[in-house]
Amino acid sequence: MAALQQTPISLQSKTPPPPLSSSLTARSTAVSFSSTFTPLNLKLTAASSSTSLRPRGGGARMNATAASSYAAALADVAVSNNTLETTVADVEKLEKFFGEPSVFDFFVNPTISLEKKRGVLDDIAKSAALQPHTVNFLNILVDAKRIDLIKDIVAEFETVYNKITDTELAIVSSVVKLESQHLAQIAKQVQKLTGSKNVRIKSEIDPSLVAGFTVRYGNSGSKLIDMSVKKQLEEIAAQLDLGDIKLNL
């Protein structure tokens, strides 16, 4: 499975909730967050991994609509506060946090009290230095029992952000990590192809490609530049003027 590298490259043309107790008891599993964030050890009440919040009436379509509405609301607040870029950074942090299965399972577990969930949110907010409106937003989701939508909200928020800023998102998958100058060159080519004002590159490592790389862009990654085969690389490199990108084949 591809490992997404949350280090986007951007190409451009010219009141917090009150302190809440976070002490959790009973049987516990230690969850640690590192890398970009201040080290944090949270004690999460152990629960069956099979326990999750069931979609409410209306199914996937209603959940998608709700996620889109929440994402748009967060973006509206960010725009009004002139904090859109820092809110994007917050959302990327949330994507990492809730990407941890133990964290996501904890928050969607209906048997765990709201107080305990708010306490863990408080710890996450402090560790990641989230903005007050982002913390308030998370607490609203917990109180409304809609935190199960967080992953969909993250995806929808990126879509909203890209629309607001006229940004094209391109996902570059490769067997080995590409140098930043090569990613910047790919961003320029995507900008030429799409005419977008800005291009954000996200890179992922995908060993299944065997060799080379691919670039996905457009609506939901609907457009693909496939350079994962050497023969295709030779044919497309001249067409896209990417011949100076060196790949480990």
N, C-alpha and C positions, 0 to 999 in steps of 0.2 A: 504494500500500500504506500502511496506517495506520501512523503513527509513535507508538509508545507512550511516554507521558511517565511516567517512574518517580518521580512525586511523589504518593504515596498520601495521602489525607486520612482520618484515623481519627475516627470518631464513637463516643464511649463513653457508655453510661448508667452513671448513677451507681451437656600438656607439648609445646611445639612441637618439630617435627623439627629436627635439627642443621643448621647452615649448609651449604648445598650450592652448588657452583660453578654460576654461571649464564652462563659464557662459552660462546657458541656460535660455531662456525666454519663454514667453507665458504660457499657462496653464501647470501646472506641478504636478507631483506625486512624493512624497518623497520616496526614496528607501534607506534603511539603511543596511549596512553590519557590522556584529559584529563577535562574537566568536573569531576565530583565528586572525582576521585582526584588524588593527587600525580602530576604528569607523569612518565611512564615510557616509555622507549624500549627495546623488547626486540628483540633480533636473533634471528629465528626462521629455522631452516634451511629453505631453500626446498624445496618439494615439490610434486608435481603436485596441483592442486586436486581432481582426480578420485579421489585416494587416500583411502580412508576405511575405518574398521573395519566389517566386515560383521556384521550381527546374528548372535548365536550361535544354536545349535539351539533351536527353540521359537519363533523369530520375534518379532513385535511383542508378542504377549501375554506371553511370558516376560520381555521387556525392561521392559514396563510393571510387571509384578510386582516385578522387581528394583529398578526405580526407586522404587516405593512403599516397599519394605523399607528401602532406603538412606535415604529421606526420613524415615521413621518413626524410624530409628535416630538420625539427626542431631537430630531433635526431642526424643527421649528424653534425649539428652545435654544439650541446651539447657535442658530443664525441670529436670533434676537439678542443673544448675549455676546455675539461676535466671538464665539469660541468653537466654531465648526471644526477647525483643524485639531484642536486639543481634544474635542469630543471624539473625533475619529480615532485618536490615539487611545482614548479610554475604551472605546468599543473593541479595539484590537486586543487590549489587555483582557477584557471580558471574554473574548473568544478563546484566549489561552486558558483562563481560569476554568470556564465552564466546559472546556474541551477535556478536562480531567474527569473521567467517568465517575470517580468517587464523589467529586464535588457536585456534578450534575444530579447524580442519584440522590444525594442528600437533600438537595433543594426541591426535587419533585416528589419526594417521599411524603405522602399526606399524613403519616403518623408522627412526624416530627413537628413540634410546635413552632408557631410563627416567631415566638420570642427567640428560640435558638437559631432560627434562620436569620433573623435580624442581627443577632450577635455575630454570626459568621460573616455576614455582609459588612458589618462594621470593621472586622479584622481585615477583610479583603480591601475595603476602601482605604484603610490606613496603609496597608502594605503597598498597594499600587498607586497611592496618591491620586485617587480619582477626584474629579471635580464634584462640588456639592450637588449640582443638578443631575449628574450621573448617578450618584448615591441615592438621591431622592427617587429617581426613576426606578432603580432596582428595588427599593423598598415598596414602591407602588405595585410592581410586578409580584412581589412576595405577598403583599396584603390582598391583592386581587386573585391570588393563586393562579397567576399566569406566568410564573417564572419558567414553566416548562417550554415557553415559546422563545427563550433567550437565544438559542442558536438560529432560529428563523429570523428573529429580530436583527441579529448581527448581520445576516446576509442581506436583509431588506434595507438596513441602514446604509450599507455600502452602495446599494443600488440608488438610494435616494441621494446620497452624497455625490455619486458620480454624475447624476442628472443635474444637481444644483451647480456643480463646478465644471460641467462639460468635460468630464474625465472618462477616458476609456480605460477599462481594466484589462490587462493582459496577463495570463498565467503562463509562465515559461517553465516547462518541465524538461529536466535533463538528467543524465546519468551521473554527471559530476557537476559540482557547483561552478557556474559561469562567473567570470570576472565582472566587476561592476561596470567597466567600460563596454563590455559586450552587451550587458543588459541595457545600458543606455542607448547603444546603437539599435538594438531591437525596438526599444521604445520609439526611437525616431522613425523607424520603418512603419510601426503600427500607426503612428501619428499621420504619416503620409497616406496610409491606406484608409484611415477613418476620417481624417480631417478634424479630429477632436482637438480642443484647445490644450488639454492635458492628457498625459498617459501615466498610469500607475502600473508598475511591474511587480508581480509577486512571483517568486521562484519556488519551485518544488523539486525535490529529488525523487526520481522514479526509476528504479533499477530495471523495471520491466521493459524499458525502451531499448535496452541492450546497448545502443549507441546513439549519439546525436541528441536532438532536442525537439520539442514541439512548442508552438505558441498558440494559445487559445484566447480569443477575444470576441467581441460582439455580444449580442443579447444572450446571456446565460452561457457564454463560451461557445456560441453556435458556429463561429468561424475558426478554422484550424489551419495553421501553417505546420506541415509535418516534415521535419528534417531529421527524423530519427533513423533513416536508412541512408547509408553512404551515397547510393545512386541518386536518391532524391535530394540529398544535400548538394551534390554537384549541380543538379538541374535548377534547384530553387535558389541557391546562393547567388548565382549570376543574376537571376531575376530580381532578387531583393537586395542585392549588393551587400550580402553578409559574408562574403567569401573570406574576410580576414579573421573571422571567429574561429579559433582553434578548438577542436574537440578531441577528447581522448577516445579514439575508436578502438 
